[in-house]
Amino acid sequence: MQKAKIITPEDMKQIILSGLFAAIAFVLPMIFHLLGLGSIFLPMFLPIVMLAFLVKLQFAIVVCIIVPIFSTLTTSMPPIYPPIFLIMIMELLVICVIISLTYHRLKYPWYVALIASVIVDRLTLALMIFILLEIFKVKGLTLSSVFILQGIPGICLQFIVVPLFLKLYKLRYGVYPVRN
């Protein structure tokens, strides 16, 4: 008979943080849309980027997949067609992987991880749009540029909120988030 795996206190902390940030990532876009700020501020990205600095990659990946799907099923945001929710899942996954790789594994400072994640995210967005528009036989070059430029206010918001969050974390705990 196989022994049941015991959840460690660290894993429990990771699960709780993942649940908290998943809830924020679900609710924040609704608030932004109610205020007419919509998708240009990338509201689902903010809590997930912050989460990527706090938890192990496997926990962040679960949130990156579940939140957009749950949001699509309950609010129709992001939409299934055009397949924005697929693009968003890929973007969120790439962001979490890059932050995990650069911050947690390679031990680069948080600002290097944030900048790298934004750059790779924008490249992923362009590639995903190009691939999906090719599948649907639509000219993608101009549309890809529009989507990339449309996210600039959200990127600026990330460069304001995430450093502030990390600084507040350091003030509270005396260190930046522990590298997993």
Contacts in CASP RR format, 6 or more apart in sequence:
PFRMAT RR
TARGET T0000
AUTHOR 0000-0000-0000
METHOD contacts of the structure
MODEL  1
MQKAKIITPEDMKQIILSGLFAAIAFVLPMIFHLLGLGSIFLPMFLPIVM
LAFLVKLQFAIVVCIIVPIFSTLTTSMPPIYPPIFLIMIMELLVICVIIS
LTYHRLKYPWYVALIASVIVDRLTLALMIFILLEIFKVKGLTLSSVFILQ
GIPGICLQFIVVPLFLKLYKLRYGVYPVRN
7 15 0 8 1.000
14 55 0 8 1.000
14 56 0 8 1.000
14 59 0 8 1.000
15 59 0 8 1.000
17 51 0 8 1.000
17 54 0 8 1.000
17 55 0 8 1.000
17 59 0 8 1.000
18 51 0 8 1.000
18 55 0 8 1.000
18 59 0 8 1.000
18 60 0 8 1.000
18 62 0 8 1.000
18 63 0 8 1.000
19 63 0 8 1.000
21 47 0 8 1.000
21 48 0 8 1.000
21 50 0 8 1.000
21 51 0 8 1.000
21 54 0 8 1.000
21 63 0 8 1.000
22 47 0 8 1.000
22 51 0 8 1.000
22 63 0 8 1.000
22 66 0 8 1.000
22 67 0 8 1.000
24 47 0 8 1.000
25 44 0 8 1.000
25 46 0 8 1.000
25 47 0 8 1.000
25 48 0 8 1.000
25 51 0 8 1.000
25 63 0 8 1.000
25 67 0 8 1.000
26 44 0 8 1.000
26 67 0 8 1.000
26 70 0 8 1.000
26 71 0 8 1.000
28 43 0 8 1.000
28 44 0 8 1.000
28 46 0 8 1.000
28 47 0 8 1.000
29 38 0 8 1.000
29 39 0 8 1.000
29 43 0 8 1.000
29 44 0 8 1.000
29 71 0 8 1.000
29 75 0 8 1.000
29 77 0 8 1.000
30 75 0 8 1.000
30 77 0 8 1.000
31 43 0 8 1.000
32 38 0 8 1.000
32 39 0 8 1.000
32 41 0 8 1.000
32 43 0 8 1.000
33 77 0 8 1.000
37 43 0 8 1.000
39 78 0 8 1.000
39 150 0 8 1.000
39 151 0 8 1.000
40 150 0 8 1.000
40 151 0 8 1.000
40 153 0 8 1.000
40 154 0 8 1.000
41 151 0 8 1.000
41 153 0 8 1.000
41 154 0 8 1.000
41 157 0 8 1.000
42 151 0 8 1.000
42 154 0 8 1.000
42 155 0 8 1.000
42 157 0 8 1.000
42 158 0 8 1.000
44 67 0 8 1.000
44 68 0 8 1.000
44 71 0 8 1.000
44 78 0 8 1.000
44 88 0 8 1.000
44 92 0 8 1.000
45 91 0 8 1.000
45 92 0 8 1.000
45 95 0 8 1.000
45 154 0 8 1.000
45 158 0 8 1.000
46 157 0 8 1.000
46 158 0 8 1.000
46 161 0 8 1.000
46 162 0 8 1.000
48 60 0 8 1.000
48 63 0 8 1.000
48 64 0 8 1.000
48 67 0 8 1.000
48 92 0 8 1.000
48 95 0 8 1.000
48 96 0 8 1.000
49 95 0 8 1.000
49 99 0 8 1.000
49 114 0 8 1.000
49 117 0 8 1.000
49 158 0 8 1.000
49 162 0 8 1.000
50 161 0 8 1.000
50 162 0 8 1.000
50 165 0 8 1.000
51 59 0 8 1.000
51 60 0 8 1.000
51 63 0 8 1.000
51 96 0 8 1.000
52 60 0 8 1.000
52 95 0 8 1.000
52 96 0 8 1.000
52 99 0 8 1.000
52 100 0 8 1.000
52 103 0 8 1.000
52 117 0 8 1.000
53 99 0 8 1.000
53 103 0 8 1.000
53 110 0 8 1.000
53 113 0 8 1.000
53 162 0 8 1.000
53 166 0 8 1.000
53 176 0 8 1.000
53 177 0 8 1.000
54 177 0 8 1.000
55 180 0 8 1.000
56 100 0 8 1.000
56 104 0 8 1.000
56 180 0 8 1.000
57 96 0 8 1.000
57 97 0 8 1.000
57 100 0 8 1.000
57 104 0 8 1.000
57 180 0 8 1.000
60 96 0 8 1.000
60 99 0 8 1.000
60 100 0 8 1.000
61 93 0 8 1.000
61 96 0 8 1.000
61 97 0 8 1.000
64 89 0 8 1.000
64 92 0 8 1.000
64 93 0 8 1.000
64 95 0 8 1.000
64 96 0 8 1.000
65 89 0 8 1.000
65 93 0 8 1.000
67 92 0 8 1.000
68 78 0 8 1.000
68 85 0 8 1.000
68 88 0 8 1.000
68 89 0 8 1.000
68 92 0 8 1.000
69 85 0 8 1.000
69 89 0 8 1.000
71 77 0 8 1.000
71 78 0 8 1.000
71 85 0 8 1.000
72 78 0 8 1.000
72 79 0 8 1.000
72 80 0 8 1.000
72 85 0 8 1.000
78 84 0 8 1.000
78 85 0 8 1.000
78 87 0 8 1.000
78 88 0 8 1.000
79 85 0 8 1.000
82 132 0 8 1.000
82 136 0 8 1.000
83 132 0 8 1.000
86 128 0 8 1.000
86 132 0 8 1.000
87 125 0 8 1.000
87 128 0 8 1.000
87 129 0 8 1.000
87 132 0 8 1.000
90 124 0 8 1.000
90 128 0 8 1.000
91 121 0 8 1.000
91 124 0 8 1.000
91 125 0 8 1.000
91 128 0 8 1.000
94 117 0 8 1.000
94 120 0 8 1.000
94 121 0 8 1.000
94 124 0 8 1.000
95 117 0 8 1.000
95 118 0 8 1.000
95 120 0 8 1.000
95 121 0 8 1.000
98 113 0 8 1.000
98 116 0 8 1.000
98 117 0 8 1.000
98 120 0 8 1.000
98 121 0 8 1.000
99 113 0 8 1.000
99 114 0 8 1.000
99 116 0 8 1.000
99 117 0 8 1.000
100 180 0 8 1.000
102 108 0 8 1.000
102 112 0 8 1.000
102 113 0 8 1.000
102 116 0 8 1.000
102 117 0 8 1.000
103 109 0 8 1.000
103 110 0 8 1.000
103 112 0 8 1.000
103 113 0 8 1.000
103 179 0 8 1.000
104 179 0 8 1.000
104 180 0 8 1.000
105 179 0 8 1.000
107 179 0 8 1.000
108 116 0 8 1.000
110 162 0 8 1.000
110 163 0 8 1.000
110 166 0 8 1.000
110 176 0 8 1.000
110 177 0 8 1.000
111 163 0 8 1.000
114 158 0 8 1.000
114 159 0 8 1.000
114 162 0 8 1.000
114 163 0 8 1.000
118 155 0 8 1.000
118 158 0 8 1.000
118 159 0 8 1.000
122 148 0 8 1.000
122 155 0 8 1.000
125 144 0 8 1.000
125 147 0 8 1.000
125 148 0 8 1.000
126 144 0 8 1.000
126 147 0 8 1.000
126 148 0 8 1.000
129 140 0 8 1.000
129 143 0 8 1.000
129 144 0 8 1.000
129 147 0 8 1.000
130 140 0 8 1.000
130 141 0 8 1.000
130 144 0 8 1.000
133 139 0 8 1.000
133 140 0 8 1.000
133 143 0 8 1.000
133 144 0 8 1.000
134 140 0 8 1.000
166 176 0 8 1.000
166 177 0 8 1.000
169 176 0 8 1.000
169 177 0 8 1.000
170 176 0 8 1.000
END
